[in-house]
Amino acid sequence: MEQVRNRIETLLAKLNERVYGKEHVIALSLLSAMAGESIFLLGPPGVAKSMVARRLKLAFRQGEAFEYLMSRFSTPDELFGPVSISKLKNEDTYERLTAGYLPSATVVFLDEIWKAGPAIQNALLTVINEKIYRNGQFSVKVPMKGLIAASNELPALGQGLEALWDRFLIRLLVTGISEPADFDRMILATDESDPVVDEKLAVSDVEYAGWKQQLAEVRVPYVVLEVIHGVKEKIEEYNLQLRQDEGTDRPLYVSDRRWKKLVKLLRTAAFLNGAEEVHLSDLLLLAHCLWDEVTQIDTVTELVQNAVRQSASGYLLNLTEVDRELKTLRRELDSQATVRESHDPGLQLVDNYYYQVERVRMAGRLLMFASDYQQLDDTGKLFYLHKDKYKTDCFILKKYDLSMRNKVPQNKIYTVKRGRRSVFINQYEYPLLCTPDCVPLPPIEVHPEEDIAARFRQIGTLLDRVEGSCKEWADTEAAYCREHLFLDDKEKKALLKMLDYQLADVTRYRNEWEELNHAYRKENQEYPSERTEDNLLGTASR
């Protein structure tokens, strides 16, 4: 795999000779072609979109290119070849002469793609997705590695272009040269010839087929699936918010077929970077594949980066557990206790199944299942407000899960925590209905000192494990990111910054643990409890 990476790095360097400010576009176009997918370039005329296609052809040994500028008058003959008159006349067979046209090309560039008529669009759908062209009565396998489409506009809504738009896995906004140094070199350059790529460097059809088989062996760790799950959920939340706001913005749509192709793209990126598994750095490429409108690009980029960061903290490094354990320890130290209740005979059961929440300002009673109350803790769980159609003037707090996101409005979702014969709803405490003359709850039981000490040791061990894995992972991921062939400098900077945040979080948790440990020991030295004194005396006597 390292040989493949060196080969692709050298090939990209060759393709980018005398290229100014479009290196990333060429890199992603090569990645798209190596994955067998198509790429769409959105930008005004004169920003070198066609140059990208000409350069990409050079990446493939004996590669042939086909370029065409679409118009609303374009016919299938102009793209797929003219009908063979002799076969039609002598053999009564409708067949096209495809040599020199799209069905025989290695790399295809179609400018102003959205001006194509329905006949061309329908043929392109099969060519792009299955790499098959229906020529008369025969289905012909096309040699096309990659298709680059370009336009200065996005497909118009309601024109039946959605299926074709969905076929372009990577979508790039291409603008003029922004760096002054690149601009100066471009306008002063006199050599505008294409580079000469050594035949041994270009990818042959046999190598291309072999690499496709090896792609299937690239591992997809569960942390990558975690990120994809997170991105998918955030897209659903984004679309739900759009519906609630009743805005005119277009929702994000990602088909199941597209998700599957995205995983293939990630595997390809990892393979060409010489890796045996997909890394978090590869996942930043998703930002180029999920937007439908230019206004969504920044939103999608932030959404992907947040999902990567959350997955690294939660699943990969287990920082979420560290944070939860430290918060729990702090609460234990503040109160030196936990409430250990099961069924409380002082709580009055309503209608055999419910506890009644008192002092709530609402027209009617508020109930919750007694079993749900028993499962509450002080970390908080999500519930939603349900109007019971079988009970007059009665509302019920029911458990909420993500499957209800499209059914339950956000303003009816609450965080509920358990209290002592009470519940905290969005941080406000409400008592539960108790039986007449119920016995008061006993005082909170104080944790033995050895239990607190054990908790400190437990969290310390967890921190040791997290610190070791975090440093090793961050170093490996940073090295991979810096040498990534398909990320631009801005994307690399974003991921390296995220890695620094992860390391800083680990250091912050370690400092918090040490501060709590120090404060706890000082407090017990200055104000020892009777139990602590007994332990010390017992130790001394032994």
N, C-alpha and C positions, 0 to 999 in steps of 0.2 A: 504493500500500500504506500510506503514511503517513496518508492520509485514512481508510482502513479502521481503522487503529489508533486514531486520534482518535475515530472514531465508536464503537468498542467501549469505549474508556475512558470516554466520556461516558455510554454506555448502562449500563455497570457502576455508575458513580456514581449514576445514577438508580435502578437496581434495588436499590442498597444504602441508599437513604434509609430512615431509621428502622430500620436493621438493626444489631444489636449482637453482635459476635463471630462472625458467620456470613458475613462478606464473602468469605472464601476458598471456602466451600462454594458460594456463588452463582456465583463466578467459574468454578470448575471445572464446575459444572452447565451454565453457558453454553458453556464450551469443549466439553463433551461433546455438547451439542445441535448446536453449529456443525459438529462433526465427524460428526454423524449417528449418534452412539453413545448408549449408556445408562449411567446412573450408579447405584450402590447406596450408600445411606446407612445405616450401622449405628449405632444409638443408642437410648437409652431414650425413653419418651414425654415430650413436653413440651420438646423441644430444637429446635423450629422446623423439623422436616423437611418438613412439608406447606407451610409458608410459602415455602420455597425453590421448590417447584413452582409456586405461585401467582405468585411474582415472575418466574419464568422465562417464563411465558406472555406477560408484558408485553413481552418482547424481540422478539416477532414480530408483525408487522402483522396485525391481525384474527385474532390467535391465539385458539384455543379450547383450554380445559383440560378434562381428564377426571380425576376423583379417585375412588378406590374403596378401601375397607378390606376386605381379604380375610378370609375365614374358611374353615374346612373345608367349610362348607355352600354356599359361593359357586358359582354356576352360570355357564356361558358366556353365558346371556341377560343377566346383570347387567353383564357387561363389553362384550360385542359387540353387544348389542341383541336384542330379542325376534324370534322367527320371525314372518314375515308370514303371518297366517292366510289372508288373501284370495288371495295367490299360491299358497299351499299348497293351498287349496281349489279355486280356479278354474283355475290353470295347472299344478297338480301340481309346483310348484317350491319347493324348500326354500331360503329366502333370508331373511336377517335385515334388520331395519330398523335401520341403523347410525347414523342421524342422532342426535347428542347422546351417542353412546357412543365407546368407545375408537377404532374405525376412522376416526372423523371428527375426532379431536382433534389439535391441534398439539403440545401437551405433555401427557404422561400421568403421573399419580402413583398408584402402587399401594403401599398400605401393607400390612405383614405379608405380603409377597410369597410367602413359603415355605409359607403355608397354602393356596395355590391347588391345586386338584385336577389330575390328569393331563390332562384335556380342555383346561383353561385353559392349562396349561404348554405343551402341544404347539402350541396356536395362537399363544402368545406367542413361541415360538422363531422362527417364520417372520416374525412382525410385527417383531420386534426386528432380526433379521439382514437380511432382504430387503426390509423395509418393505412387505410384501404380506400381505393378509388374504384367505383363501379363503372367499368368501361364496356358499355353494351351489355352483353350477357355474362361478362366475366368480372370477377372481383380481383383487382390487381393490388398487390402489396407495394406501397410506394416507399422509396428509399429515404424519404424526408426525415432528417434528424431534428430540425427545428424550424418553426415558422415564426417570423417576426412581422407583426402587423403594426401599422402606425396610423395616426390621425391627429389632427389638431382639435378634435372634439371627442366627447364620449358618446356612446350609442344613445340615441333618443329613446325615451320611454314610450311604450305602447306601439312600437314599430316591429315587434317580433324579433328583436335582436338579442334578447336575454340569453338564449341558448348559446349563441356564438360568443357572446361576451364571457360567459362562464367557462368557455374552453381555454381562455388565456390565463394561465396559472399565475404568471408574474406580470405585474402592471407597474410601469415606471413613468414618472413625470420627468420628461427630458427638457431642459431649458438651455439657454445660452451659457457660454463659459463665464463662470463667476470669479475665478481667481485671476487677479491682474497679471501674474507671472505667466499663467497658461495662455491668457489672451494675447499677451505680447509675443510669445513664442509662435502662436498660431498665425497671427497676421504677418509675421516676419519670415515664416517658413516658405521656402521655394520648392522643396521636394514634396509633392503630393502623391507620390506613387504608393501603391500598396506594398507591404513587406513581402519578402520571399521566405516562405516557411519550408524548411527542410522536410522532405518526404518522410523521413524517419521520425520526425517530431509530430507530424500530423497523425490523427487517429484513423486507423483503417476500419473497414466494416467488421472484420474478424475481431479486432480489439474491442470495438464498440459493443458487439454482441456478448463478448466475454465479460466485459465490465458490467453489463446489465445483469448477468447472472450473479456476479459477486456482490452487487448492490443488495440483493436479498439477504445476504449474510451479515450486513451491518446491523448491529443490535440497536434496539430502541429501548433505553432504560425507562423504568416506570416514572422517573422524574420528568421525562419528556412528555409522557402521556398526561401527567399531572398538569403541566403547563398548557397542553392542548385542551384539557378539560376546563382549566381556568379561563382560557381565552374564549372558549365556547360559551361558558356561563356569563362572562362579561359582555359578550356580544348580545346575548339574550336580555341581559339587564339593560343594556344600551337601547335596544329596540323597544323594550317595555317602557322605558322612560320617555322615548319619543312618542309612543301612543298615549301615555298619560298627559304629556304636555300638549298633545294635539298639534304638533308642529308640522311643517311642510318638508322637513329634512327626510331624505331617503334612508330607510333602514338598511342595516348590513345583512347581506344574505350569503351564506356559505353552504353549498349543497354537500350531501354526503359524499358524492363522487369527488368533489373538490378537496374535502378533508383527507380522503384516501390518497389523492395525488400529492397533497402537501407532505405527507409522511414520506412518500417516495422522493420528493425533492430534498427533504432533510437528509435522507439516507445518501442521496447522491452528493450533497454538499460535504457530508462527513467522509465519504469514500474518497472524493477527489482531494480532500484535505489530509488524506493519509490516516484517518481514524477508523477504528473498528466499531465505534458506537457513536450515536448522535450526541452532541454536546449542547449545553445551554446556549453557547454562542451561535450555533446553527439556527436556533429557534428565532433569532432576531430577523431572519429572512422572511418570517411569516408576515411581517409588516408590509411587504411588497405584494402580498397575495390576497389581502382581505378587504381592501377598500373598493367602493363602487363610485364614489364621488371624490373630487380633489379635496373638498372640505373635510373629508373623513380621514385623510392621510395622517395628520397629527394625532387624531383620536386613536386610530388603530395602532400607531407606533407606541403611544403611551400605554395603551391597553396591553400590548404584547410584552413590553418591558416590565410592567407591573406584575403580570402573570409569571414571568420568569423569576422576578425577585421574590414573590410570595411563595412560589414552589420551592425555591432554594432554601428559604428560611423555614418553611413548614415541613416539607418532606425530606429534602436532601440533607440538611444540616440539623434538623430537629430543633431549631431555635424557638419555634412556637412552644414546644414542650418546656424548654428552659424558661421562657417567659412566664408560662402558666405556673410552673413549679415555684418560681421566685415570688410571684404574686400570692400564691397560696401560703408560702412560708411567711411572707410579710403579714398576712392576715392572722396567721397562727401566733406570730410573735406579738401582734398588737393586742390580741384578746387572750393569748395563751390558752385557747380553747377552740373546739369545734362543736357544733350542735349535732348530736347523734340521736335523731329521733326516728322511730318507725311509725307505727300507728299510735296516734295520740287520742286516748279516750275522751279528752277534754274537747275535741273538735266534734261539732254536731254534723252528722251525715244527713244530707238533704236528698229526698227522693231516692234513697238507697245507694246512689253512686257518686254524689257530688259534695263538695264543700262550697259554702256560700261566702263570697267576698263582700265585706261590709264597707260602708262609708264611701262608696263609689258614686260619683255624681253622674247618674244616668237614669233614664226613665225605665226602670225595671230592675230585676235582680241580675247579679253577675255570679255565675257558677263556674267551677272547674272540676274535672274528674278527680276524685280522691287519689286514684292511682297515679295520675300525672303529678299531683302535689308531692306524693311520696318520692318521686324520682327527681324532684327539683334539688338543686344545690345552690351555692352562693356564687357560681360563675355565670349563671343566666342562660335561659333557653328561650327560643322564639315561639310565640303563640300568636294566634289570630282570633279576632272577635267574630263569633258566629251567632247569628240570630236563629234561635230554635223555633221552628214553625209549629212544633207540637206543644210548646209551653208559652202561654200568654205573657207578654212583657218579660221575657227572659233571654239573656245572652250567655253564651258559654265560651270560655277560653279554651281553645283547642290547639294541639301541637301543630306547628307549621314546618313544612319541609319544602325543598326547592321545586318539587313537582307542582306546587300550587302557585308558582310565581306569576303565572298568567291569569290566575283566577282570583287572587286575593290582592286588593289594593294595598299599597305601602302604608297608608295611614291607618290600616286595621291590623298591622303587625306590631307586636309588643315584646319587649324583653322582660321575662318574668324570673325572679329569684325567690328562693325560699327564706322565710324568716321564722321567728318563734311564734307559732300560731298566727302567722301572717304571711303575706306575699308582697314582694317588691315588684311593682309594675312600672317599668321605665324609671327606676330609682325611687319611686314614691311607695311608702309602706301602707298597706291596707290590712286591717285585722280580718281574721276568719270568724265566722259564726261559731260560738262555743256553746256547750251544753250549760244549762242553768247550774250555778253553784259548782262549776268545775274546779278541780284542784289546781292551784298554780304550778307552773313548771318548776322543776328543781333548778338550783343555780347551775351555771355552766361549769362543767367539769374541767379542771385545769390539766393540761398535758403534763405528764411526768417529764422531768428534765432530760432523761435519757432518750425520750421520744424526739424532742427537739434536736438533740445532738445527732441522732440518727438521721433526721431530715437534712441537717447540714451536710453530713457525710454523703448522703444519697445525691444531693444536688451537686456537691463538689465533684463526685465521680462522673455525673452526667456532664458537667462542664469540662472536665478533663477529656472525655471522649469527644465532645463537640469541638473543642479547641484543636485537637489533633487532626480530626477529619476536615475541619474548616480550612486550616492552613494548607494541608496537602491538596484539597480540592481547589482552593483559590489559586495556588501556584500553577497547578495543571491547567485549569481553565484559562488563566491569564496568558500562559504561554501559547495555548491553542488559539486564543482570540487574537493575539498580536500578529500571528502568522496566517490568519484566516484569509483565504483567497477571494472570498465573495462578499465580505463586509467592507463598507467604506470607513473612513477615519472617524466619522461621527458615530457610527454604530459601535465601533470598537471602543471608543471613549465612553459610551454609555454603559457598556457591559463592564469595563474595567472599574468604572465608578461604582457600579452595583457591587462588585467584588470587594471594593474598599469598604462599602457600607456594611457588608456582611461581617468582615473582620472587625470593624468598629463595634458592631452589635455584640459580638462575642466578648470583646474586651469590656464593654459596658456591663454585660451580665456578670462577668467575673468580678469587676469592681463592686457591683451591687452586692454580690454574695459575700465578698470580703468585708464590706462595710457592715452588713447585717450581722455577720459572724463576730466581728470586733465589738459592735455595740452590744450584742447579746452577752458576750463574755464579760465586758466591762460592767454591765448592769448586774450580772449575777455575782461579780466580785464585790460591788459596792452595796448591793441590797440582796444578800443571799436569802433564799427561802428556807423554811425549816427543813424541807426535804433535802435541799442541797447541803445544809449543815450536817444533817444526819449521814448523808453519803460520805461527806468528807471525814467525819468522825469514824465512821465504819471503816473507811479505807485506811486511816491512820492506825486504828487498833489492830487491823490485820497485818 
